[in-house]
Amino acid sequence: MTGNEKKDEEKKGIWSSVAFRKNFLTGLFIILPIALSVSVFVFVINFILGLFRVDQIIKLISKLIERMGFEKIDAAWLKVYLILALIVFIISIIYLIGLFARYIFMRKIISLMDKILYKIPIFNKIYMTVKQIAVAFKSARATIFKNVVLIEYPRKGLYTLGFLTMKARGQ
């Protein structure tokens, strides 16, 4: 098939074989991860329910509810509640794992970027200063800086901008 024939076939619209194939594969790549995730999720729930004797747990919960003076709940509903609680528990665990992984991963990326930027001559001085100021402003204390000051440093005749954080107490 030549290039012109391909263009003609693509121009036929959404029902051409090329467009159908592309749309089908796109749909497949969207549905496949979802279907696999649901399958794994259902497998994990069934595995956990298989580890525990669900019927005995339901009987135990029923007895506890009755002894507390509440209305008796049907065993089928208790099983539904148990499965929902298990789903919430599994989602929470997955979320926490993702949160910690993302946090650690992001810290490593930021650390790597810092190492790279610290190696660039001249730029590293500016970057370090700006980063220190940003960290200081990000601090929990709202009034961390009292004043902006100009001090003679590192030698006579040269001045450096500084931030007054507290006044020294005289003895």
N, C-alpha and C positions, 0 to 999 in steps of 0.2 A: 504494500500500500504506500503510495507516495505521500508527500507532505500535503499536497492539495486535497487528496482524497480524505485524509484525516481531518483537515479543516472542514471539508464539506460534511463529513459524518458528525463532527462536533456541533456544527451549526443546526443540525436537525432538532435540537432541543433536548428536553429531559428524558425523552424516550429512546434516544439513540443508544446503541450498544455501549459506546464509550462512556456516555453520561450515566447509563444504568450501572455499569461496572464501578465507576467512581462513587456514585451515590450509595451503592450496595456496600462497598468496602468501607466508606465513611460511617454508615450506619452500623456495620459490624464492629468497627473499632470503637464505636461509642457504647454499644450494648455489651460487647464481650467483657470488658473490665467490670461493668456493673453486675453482669450475670455471674462472673467468677467470684466477685466479692460476696454476693448474696449466697452463693453455694458454699463458700468457705464459712460464712457467718452461720448458716443453718447447720453445717457440719459441726462447728464448735459448740453451738447450743445443744445439739443432739448428743455430742460427746460428753459435755458437762452434765446434762440430764441423765445420761447413761451411767456416769460415775456415782451419782447419788441415787438413792432409792426414792424417786419422786413421789410415789404413792405413799410411802411411809412419812415423808416430809409433809405431804398434804394432810394426812391423818393427824400428825402432831400439831400442825397449825390449826386445824379444825378444833381439836380438843382445847388448845390454848384460847381460841376465840370463844368457845362455849364457856370455859371456866371464868373468863373475864366478864361474862354476862352479856356479850354482844350476840346479835342475831346470827344464826348458823348460816354459813355460806356454802353454796353448792361446791362439790369437789372439782367439777369441771371449771368453775370460775376461779377457784384457787389455783388450779394449774395454769390458767391464762395469766393470772396475776404473777405467779412465780416465773413464768417465761418472760413476761414483760420486765420484771425486776432483773432477771438475768440479762436481758437485752440491754437495759440501761447500764448495768454493771459492766458488760463487755464493751459497750460504746465508751464508757468512762475510762476504762483501762486503755483502750486504743487511743483515745484523746490524750491521756496523760503521757503515754509513750511518745506520741507524735509531738506533744508540747516539749518534752524534755529533749527529744532528738533534734527538733528544730532549734531550740535554744542553744544546745551544745554546738550544733552545726553552724549556726549563725555566729556564735562566739569565735569559732575557729576561722571562719571566713574573715571576720573583722580583725582578728589577730594577724592573719596572713597579710591582709591589706596594710595594716600598721607596719609590719616588718618590711614590706616592699616600700612604702612611702618614707619610712625612716632612713632608707638607704639612698634616697635621692638627695644629692648635695643641694644646699641652699633651701630647697623646698621643704626639707625635713625640719628646719628651724621654724618656718612659718606654720607647718602642719602641727608640730608639737605644741606650739604656743596656742594656736586656735583650739586644739583638742583639749588642752589643759583648761582653757577658759570655758569651753563648752561643758566639761565635766564639773567645773566649779559652779556654773550656773544651774546645772542639772541637780545639784545637791538639794537635799530636803529642806535645808534652811533657806527661807525666802530672803532674809537680810544678811547674806553672807558677806557682801561687800559694803563697807561704810562709805568709802570715798575712792575716787581715782586720784592717784598721786604720781608725781614725776620725781624720780630719785636719780642722784648722780651715781651711775654705775655703768660699766665695770671700771671706769677710771675717770679722773677729773676731766671735765669738758664734755663727757658723753652722758646723756640722760636716757633713762629707761622708764617706760610707762609701767605703773604697778597699781595694784588694788589693795586698799587698806582693809584688812579683815577685822582687826581689833587693835585697840590702843594698848601699849605696854604699860604695865602698872609700875610706878616708881616705888622704891623701898625706902 
